[in-house]
Amino acid sequence: MVLQRCIFCCLLCLLPTLAHAKIVFKSGSDIYVMDDDGRNAKMLVKKVDGRYLMWPVWSPDGKQIAFLRQQPIVPKQTPTDAIFIINSDGTGEFRVTEGDDDEGIASWSPDGKHLVFTSDRLAKQVRHVNNVWTIDIATKALRRLTRTVSLTAQVAWSPDGKYIAYREGFTINLMRANGDDQRALVPGDRFHWRYSPRWSPDSQSVVYYEVTFNQQGDFVSKKAVIHNIKTGKRRIVQTPDNWSINSACFMGSKHLLISAKGRHGNPDKLEIYRYHLVTGKIVNLTNTPAVDDSQPDWVDDDVLSVSPKDKKSNVGKIKQ
């Protein structure tokens, strides 16, 4: 009996260390998944005919991933992107949005039945005029939420389903999930440009990256900022001064996943890091030679079963 209890306790201790593919990210022009510690990186979706893939995001239940795929290039026309969904094991890929419209980053509703995204549909004569839409994945029914005359991009649906954060110009905006109460959450100006809002698990804060310029218009820094939507309190994440951040998302309540460049003697190469919000501890999760690793997303789910054939051998060494 004592031996059985010891074995049981040992198994319990091992459970938290069992690896599951919870991080999805862009590597080069392809999409990969990997474990929380950066190990076992495997290709999930491969580019076709040189057309890039971008911005993969997990469904709330961890069973699917939505992403952007560049569409076949038409001569004398600007390339466009469409939204696709694939199962977490690399099977069952299908296209969600139809037509030749240019779609932007998608975000899942908490029930996994809808996506919110940006699109230039209905604005073909005006370049860079996008609006926020939702689509019912099953029926393809569309709903337009904004009516702007500027660049609207980078949407994120809050985990509690109440709000949608999005970028309009250089400002982070907020609205109700039905499109009501549209307002600026973090106004931008010529000295501060804000990008890519992502929600905290409790739906109380958004993290975004902020590009800062000086009075002469010279670039100063790219930093991740956490903004509480209730109190308005801002926290600038204290990352290394030489970092230039490309994107950030929450990894639970205590960590961020950050895509940044500036380390390992290569200032122009993006890598993915895990950042502890309490201690400031940084763990380098990827370092792929000559290829950018960026746009990570994380899911808090241990039921994923990813088994694509292509395995990335140069990822998995964690560097402090």
Number of C-alpha atoms within 10 A of each C-alpha: 6 7 8 9 10 11 12 12 11 11 11 11 11 10 9 8 10 9 15 19 27 25 23 28 25 25 22 18 19 20 25 26 32 27 19 20 22 25 21 20 25 22 23 26 22 15 15 14 8 11 16 18 25 24 23 31 25 26 23 19 16 21 18 21 24 26 25 23 25 19 19 14 11 9 7 6 7 9 15 18 23 23 26 18 23 20 20 25 16 18 15 10 15 12 15 18 18 10 7 14 18 22 25 26 24 28 28 26 23 17 12 17 14 20 24 26 26 26 25 23 15 11 14 12 8 11 11 16 20 27 25 25 21 23 19 16 17 9 10 13 10 15 14 16 19 16 11 12 14 14 17 27 28 22 29 25 26 25 19 14 15 14 21 25 26 26 26 24 18 20 20 26 21 24 20 17 19 14 17 12 11 16 14 16 19 18 16 20 13 12 16 16 20 24 25 22 29 27 24 22 16 11 17 15 22 24 25 24 26 23 21 18 17 12 8 7 10 10 12 12 17 23 24 25 18 22 22 17 15 8 9 12 10 15 12 14 16 12 18 11 10 13 17 24 24 23 25 30 25 25 23 14 11 12 18 23 27 29 26 27 22 17 16 9 8 10 13 13 21 28 26 26 26 23 23 16 15 8 9 13 12 19 17 21 25 26 22 18 10 11 14 21 27 29 25 28 25 25 21 15 13 13 12 18 15 21 16 17 10 13 16 16 12 13 18 19 14 14 12 9
